Protein backbone atom coordinates (compact mmCIF):
# COMPACT_ATOMS: atom_id res chain seq x y z
CA UNK A 1 0.00 0.00 0.00
CA UNK A 2 2.68 2.53 1.03
CA UNK A 3 5.01 1.40 -1.75
CA UNK A 4 2.21 1.79 -4.28
CA UNK A 5 1.52 5.32 -3.02
CA UNK A 6 5.22 6.24 -3.14
CA UNK A 7 5.52 5.01 -6.69
CA UNK A 8 3.28 7.90 -7.75
CA UNK A 9 5.78 10.44 -9.17
CA UNK A 10 3.58 13.38 -8.15
CA UNK A 11 3.66 12.37 -4.50
CA UNK A 12 7.37 11.56 -4.64
CA UNK A 13 8.16 14.97 -6.18
CA UNK A 14 6.07 16.78 -3.58
CA UNK A 15 7.82 14.87 -0.79
CA UNK A 16 11.21 15.79 -2.25
CA UNK A 17 10.31 19.51 -2.31
CA UNK A 18 8.90 19.40 1.25
CA UNK A 19 12.02 17.58 2.42
CA UNK A 20 14.28 20.15 0.77
CA UNK A 21 12.31 22.94 2.48
CA UNK A 22 12.73 21.19 5.85
CA UNK A 23 16.48 20.81 5.34
CA UNK A 24 16.80 24.46 4.29
CA UNK A 25 14.90 25.48 7.42
CA UNK A 26 17.26 23.43 9.58
CA UNK A 27 20.33 24.92 7.89
CA UNK A 28 19.10 28.49 8.44
CA UNK A 29 17.89 27.88 12.02
CA UNK A 30 20.18 25.16 13.38
CA UNK A 31 19.41 23.38 16.60
CA UNK A 32 15.73 22.63 16.06
CA UNK A 33 16.48 19.10 14.74
CA UNK A 34 12.85 18.29 13.86
CA UNK A 35 12.77 20.14 10.49
CA UNK A 36 16.14 18.66 9.51
CA UNK A 37 15.28 15.09 10.49
CA UNK A 38 11.81 15.30 8.97
CA UNK A 39 13.23 16.96 5.83
CA UNK A 40 15.89 14.27 5.38
CA UNK A 41 13.27 11.56 5.91
CA UNK A 42 10.88 13.09 3.37
CA UNK A 43 13.68 13.57 0.85
CA UNK A 44 14.75 9.93 1.20
CA UNK A 45 11.19 8.70 0.72
CA UNK A 46 10.66 11.02 -2.26
CA UNK A 47 14.00 10.03 -3.82
CA UNK A 48 13.12 6.36 -3.43
CA UNK A 49 9.74 6.94 -5.08
CA UNK A 50 11.33 8.80 -7.99
CA UNK A 51 14.08 6.19 -8.32
CA UNK A 52 11.46 3.49 -8.74
CA UNK A 53 10.13 5.35 -11.80
CA UNK A 54 13.58 5.45 -13.50
CA UNK A 55 14.32 9.20 -13.68
CA UNK A 56 16.14 10.61 -16.69
CA UNK A 57 19.64 12.03 -16.38
CA UNK A 58 18.68 15.32 -18.03
CA UNK A 59 15.72 15.76 -15.68
CA UNK A 60 17.98 15.24 -12.67
CA UNK A 61 20.53 17.66 -14.15
CA UNK A 62 17.87 20.35 -14.56
CA UNK A 63 16.74 19.81 -10.97
CA UNK A 64 20.32 20.08 -9.71
CA UNK A 65 20.94 23.32 -11.63
CA UNK A 66 17.59 24.66 -10.34
CA UNK A 67 18.61 23.87 -6.76
CA UNK A 68 21.93 25.68 -7.25
CA UNK A 69 20.24 28.77 -8.74
CA UNK A 70 17.62 28.90 -5.98
CA UNK A 71 20.35 28.60 -3.34
CA UNK A 72 22.28 31.46 -4.97
CA UNK A 73 19.14 33.62 -4.95
CA UNK A 74 18.47 32.79 -1.32
CA UNK A 75 21.99 33.56 -0.14
CA UNK A 76 23.03 36.48 -2.34
CA UNK A 77 19.80 37.97 -3.79
CA UNK A 78 20.51 38.47 -7.48
CA UNK A 79 17.45 40.72 -7.96
CA UNK A 80 15.23 37.75 -8.88
CA UNK A 81 17.39 36.61 -11.81
CA UNK A 82 18.56 33.35 -10.21
CA UNK A 83 15.23 32.85 -8.46
CA UNK A 84 13.14 33.06 -11.63
CA UNK A 85 15.63 30.99 -13.63
CA UNK A 86 15.74 28.40 -10.83
CA UNK A 87 11.95 28.19 -10.66
CA UNK A 88 11.68 27.74 -14.43
CA UNK A 89 14.37 25.04 -14.46
CA UNK A 90 12.67 23.32 -11.51
CA UNK A 91 9.41 23.12 -13.47
CA UNK A 92 11.16 21.92 -16.63
CA UNK A 93 13.22 19.42 -14.66
CA UNK A 94 10.12 18.04 -12.97
CA UNK A 95 8.42 17.60 -16.35
CA UNK A 96 11.49 15.95 -17.89
CA UNK A 97 12.33 13.80 -14.86
CA UNK A 98 10.00 10.88 -15.56
CA UNK A 99 9.21 9.66 -19.08
CA UNK A 100 6.41 7.27 -19.86
CA UNK A 101 2.75 7.00 -18.92
CA UNK A 102 3.27 7.89 -15.25
CA UNK A 103 4.75 11.38 -15.22
CA UNK A 104 4.69 14.39 -12.95
CA UNK A 105 1.65 16.42 -13.94
CA UNK A 106 2.39 19.87 -15.39
CA UNK A 107 0.00 21.61 -12.99
CA UNK A 108 1.87 20.24 -9.96
CA UNK A 109 5.28 21.01 -11.47
CA UNK A 110 4.36 24.62 -12.28
CA UNK A 111 2.53 25.25 -9.00
CA UNK A 112 5.34 23.89 -6.80
CA UNK A 113 8.00 25.68 -8.84
CA UNK A 114 6.16 29.01 -8.76
CA UNK A 115 5.51 28.76 -5.01
CA UNK A 116 9.10 27.81 -4.24
CA UNK A 117 10.44 30.54 -6.54
CA UNK A 118 8.28 33.21 -4.86
CA UNK A 119 9.34 32.07 -1.38
CA UNK A 120 13.04 32.02 -2.30
CA UNK A 121 12.92 35.46 -3.96
CA UNK A 122 11.07 36.93 -0.97
CA UNK A 123 13.48 35.42 1.57
CA UNK A 124 16.46 36.52 -0.52
CA UNK A 125 15.08 40.06 -0.61
CA UNK A 126 14.59 40.06 3.17
CA UNK A 127 18.12 38.78 3.69
CA UNK A 128 19.59 41.42 1.40
CA UNK A 129 17.66 44.16 3.18
CA UNK A 130 18.83 42.91 6.56
CA UNK A 131 22.46 42.85 5.40
CA UNK A 132 22.20 46.34 3.91
CA UNK A 133 20.59 47.85 7.02
CA UNK A 134 22.89 46.05 9.43
CA UNK A 135 23.76 48.40 12.29
CA UNK A 136 27.43 49.23 12.54
CA UNK A 137 29.31 48.08 15.59
CA UNK A 138 32.57 49.11 17.18
CA UNK A 139 34.03 52.56 17.16
CA UNK A 140 32.69 53.34 13.67
CA UNK A 141 29.19 53.36 15.17
CA UNK A 142 30.13 56.40 17.27
CA UNK A 143 30.55 58.73 14.29
CA UNK A 144 27.63 61.15 14.27
CA UNK A 145 26.61 60.30 17.86
CA UNK A 146 25.78 63.09 20.29
CA UNK A 147 27.50 63.09 23.66
CA UNK A 148 28.12 65.31 26.65
CA UNK A 149 31.34 66.99 27.69
CA UNK A 150 32.38 65.93 31.21
CA UNK A 151 35.29 68.32 31.61
CA UNK A 152 36.82 71.25 29.77
CA UNK A 153 38.07 70.31 26.31
CA UNK A 154 40.88 72.67 25.39
CA UNK A 155 42.00 70.94 23.09
CA UNK A 156 41.62 67.58 24.91
CA UNK A 157 39.25 66.33 27.55
CA UNK A 158 36.65 63.69 28.43
CA UNK A 159 33.23 63.16 26.85
CA UNK A 160 30.39 60.77 27.64
CA UNK A 161 29.10 59.18 24.42
CA UNK A 162 26.82 56.17 24.03
CA UNK A 163 27.11 55.18 27.69
CA UNK A 164 30.93 55.34 27.82
CA UNK A 165 33.64 57.84 28.73
CA UNK A 166 36.02 58.70 25.88
CA UNK A 167 39.14 60.77 25.44
CA UNK A 168 38.16 63.64 23.15
CA UNK A 169 39.80 66.40 21.15
CA UNK A 170 38.19 69.52 19.70
CA UNK A 171 39.34 72.57 17.78
CA UNK A 172 36.88 74.66 19.84
CA UNK A 173 36.70 75.31 23.57
CA UNK A 174 34.01 73.04 25.04
CA UNK A 175 32.73 73.54 28.57
CA UNK A 176 31.42 70.82 30.93
CA UNK A 177 27.81 69.80 30.24
CA UNK A 178 27.91 71.06 26.65
CA UNK A 179 26.67 68.68 23.98
CA UNK A 180 29.12 67.52 21.33
CA UNK A 181 28.92 65.54 18.08
CA UNK A 182 31.54 62.96 17.14
CA UNK A 183 33.15 63.84 13.79
CA UNK A 184 35.84 61.17 13.48
CA UNK A 185 37.98 58.76 15.53
CA UNK A 186 41.76 58.51 15.58
CA UNK A 187 43.64 56.14 17.91
CA UNK A 188 40.59 55.80 20.18
CA UNK A 189 40.37 59.58 20.57
CA UNK A 190 37.09 61.14 19.49
CA UNK A 191 37.32 64.35 17.48
CA UNK A 192 34.21 66.29 18.46
CA UNK A 193 32.55 69.60 17.70
CA UNK A 194 30.01 71.44 19.84
CA UNK A 195 26.39 70.92 18.82
C-alpha positions as CSV (number, residue, x, y, z in Angstrom):
1,X,0.0,0.0,0.0
2,X,2.7,2.5,1.0
3,X,5.0,1.4,-1.8
4,X,2.2,1.8,-4.3
5,X,1.5,5.3,-3.0
6,X,5.2,6.2,-3.1
7,X,5.5,5.0,-6.7
8,X,3.3,7.9,-7.7
9,X,5.8,10.4,-9.2
10,X,3.6,13.4,-8.2
11,X,3.7,12.4,-4.5
12,X,7.4,11.6,-4.6
13,X,8.2,15.0,-6.2
14,X,6.1,16.8,-3.6
15,X,7.8,14.9,-0.8
16,X,11.2,15.8,-2.2
17,X,10.3,19.5,-2.3
18,X,8.9,19.4,1.2
19,X,12.0,17.6,2.4
20,X,14.3,20.2,0.8
21,X,12.3,22.9,2.5
22,X,12.7,21.2,5.9
23,X,16.5,20.8,5.3
24,X,16.8,24.5,4.3
25,X,14.9,25.5,7.4
26,X,17.3,23.4,9.6
27,X,20.3,24.9,7.9
28,X,19.1,28.5,8.4
29,X,17.9,27.9,12.0
30,X,20.2,25.2,13.4
31,X,19.4,23.4,16.6
32,X,15.7,22.6,16.1
33,X,16.5,19.1,14.7
34,X,12.8,18.3,13.9
35,X,12.8,20.1,10.5
36,X,16.1,18.7,9.5
37,X,15.3,15.1,10.5
38,X,11.8,15.3,9.0
39,X,13.2,17.0,5.8
40,X,15.9,14.3,5.4
41,X,13.3,11.6,5.9
42,X,10.9,13.1,3.4
43,X,13.7,13.6,0.9
44,X,14.8,9.9,1.2
45,X,11.2,8.7,0.7
46,X,10.7,11.0,-2.3
47,X,14.0,10.0,-3.8
48,X,13.1,6.4,-3.4
49,X,9.7,6.9,-5.1
50,X,11.3,8.8,-8.0
51,X,14.1,6.2,-8.3
52,X,11.5,3.5,-8.7
53,X,10.1,5.3,-11.8
54,X,13.6,5.5,-13.5
55,X,14.3,9.2,-13.7
56,X,16.1,10.6,-16.7
57,X,19.6,12.0,-16.4
58,X,18.7,15.3,-18.0
59,X,15.7,15.8,-15.7
60,X,18.0,15.2,-12.7
61,X,20.5,17.7,-14.2
62,X,17.9,20.3,-14.6
63,X,16.7,19.8,-11.0
64,X,20.3,20.1,-9.7
65,X,20.9,23.3,-11.6
66,X,17.6,24.7,-10.3
67,X,18.6,23.9,-6.8
68,X,21.9,25.7,-7.3
69,X,20.2,28.8,-8.7
70,X,17.6,28.9,-6.0
71,X,20.3,28.6,-3.3
72,X,22.3,31.5,-5.0
73,X,19.1,33.6,-5.0
74,X,18.5,32.8,-1.3
75,X,22.0,33.6,-0.1
76,X,23.0,36.5,-2.3
77,X,19.8,38.0,-3.8
78,X,20.5,38.5,-7.5
79,X,17.4,40.7,-8.0
80,X,15.2,37.8,-8.9
81,X,17.4,36.6,-11.8
82,X,18.6,33.4,-10.2
83,X,15.2,32.9,-8.5
84,X,13.1,33.1,-11.6
85,X,15.6,31.0,-13.6
86,X,15.7,28.4,-10.8
87,X,11.9,28.2,-10.7
88,X,11.7,27.7,-14.4
89,X,14.4,25.0,-14.5
90,X,12.7,23.3,-11.5
91,X,9.4,23.1,-13.5
92,X,11.2,21.9,-16.6
93,X,13.2,19.4,-14.7
94,X,10.1,18.0,-13.0
95,X,8.4,17.6,-16.3
96,X,11.5,15.9,-17.9
97,X,12.3,13.8,-14.9
98,X,10.0,10.9,-15.6
99,X,9.2,9.7,-19.1
100,X,6.4,7.3,-19.9
101,X,2.8,7.0,-18.9
102,X,3.3,7.9,-15.2
103,X,4.7,11.4,-15.2
104,X,4.7,14.4,-13.0
105,X,1.7,16.4,-13.9
106,X,2.4,19.9,-15.4
107,X,0.0,21.6,-13.0
108,X,1.9,20.2,-10.0
109,X,5.3,21.0,-11.5
110,X,4.4,24.6,-12.3
111,X,2.5,25.2,-9.0
112,X,5.3,23.9,-6.8
113,X,8.0,25.7,-8.8
114,X,6.2,29.0,-8.8
115,X,5.5,28.8,-5.0
116,X,9.1,27.8,-4.2
117,X,10.4,30.5,-6.5
118,X,8.3,33.2,-4.9
119,X,9.3,32.1,-1.4
120,X,13.0,32.0,-2.3
121,X,12.9,35.5,-4.0
122,X,11.1,36.9,-1.0
123,X,13.5,35.4,1.6
124,X,16.5,36.5,-0.5
125,X,15.1,40.1,-0.6
126,X,14.6,40.1,3.2
127,X,18.1,38.8,3.7
128,X,19.6,41.4,1.4
129,X,17.7,44.2,3.2
130,X,18.8,42.9,6.6
131,X,22.5,42.9,5.4
132,X,22.2,46.3,3.9
133,X,20.6,47.8,7.0
134,X,22.9,46.1,9.4
135,X,23.8,48.4,12.3
136,X,27.4,49.2,12.5
137,X,29.3,48.1,15.6
138,X,32.6,49.1,17.2
139,X,34.0,52.6,17.2
140,X,32.7,53.3,13.7
141,X,29.2,53.4,15.2
142,X,30.1,56.4,17.3
143,X,30.6,58.7,14.3
144,X,27.6,61.1,14.3
145,X,26.6,60.3,17.9
146,X,25.8,63.1,20.3
147,X,27.5,63.1,23.7
148,X,28.1,65.3,26.7
149,X,31.3,67.0,27.7
150,X,32.4,65.9,31.2
151,X,35.3,68.3,31.6
152,X,36.8,71.2,29.8
153,X,38.1,70.3,26.3
154,X,40.9,72.7,25.4
155,X,42.0,70.9,23.1
156,X,41.6,67.6,24.9
157,X,39.2,66.3,27.6
158,X,36.6,63.7,28.4
159,X,33.2,63.2,26.8
160,X,30.4,60.8,27.6
161,X,29.1,59.2,24.4
162,X,26.8,56.2,24.0
163,X,27.1,55.2,27.7
164,X,30.9,55.3,27.8
165,X,33.6,57.8,28.7
166,X,36.0,58.7,25.9
167,X,39.1,60.8,25.4
168,X,38.2,63.6,23.2
169,X,39.8,66.4,21.1
170,X,38.2,69.5,19.7
171,X,39.3,72.6,17.8
172,X,36.9,74.7,19.8
173,X,36.7,75.3,23.6
174,X,34.0,73.0,25.0
175,X,32.7,73.5,28.6
176,X,31.4,70.8,30.9
177,X,27.8,69.8,30.2
178,X,27.9,71.1,26.7
179,X,26.7,68.7,24.0
180,X,29.1,67.5,21.3
181,X,28.9,65.5,18.1
182,X,31.5,63.0,17.1
183,X,33.1,63.8,13.8
184,X,35.8,61.2,13.5
185,X,38.0,58.8,15.5
186,X,41.8,58.5,15.6
187,X,43.6,56.1,17.9
188,X,40.6,55.8,20.2
189,X,40.4,59.6,20.6
190,X,37.1,61.1,19.5
191,X,37.3,64.4,17.5
192,X,34.2,66.3,18.5
193,X,32.6,69.6,17.7
194,X,30.0,71.4,19.8
195,X,26.4,70.9,18.8
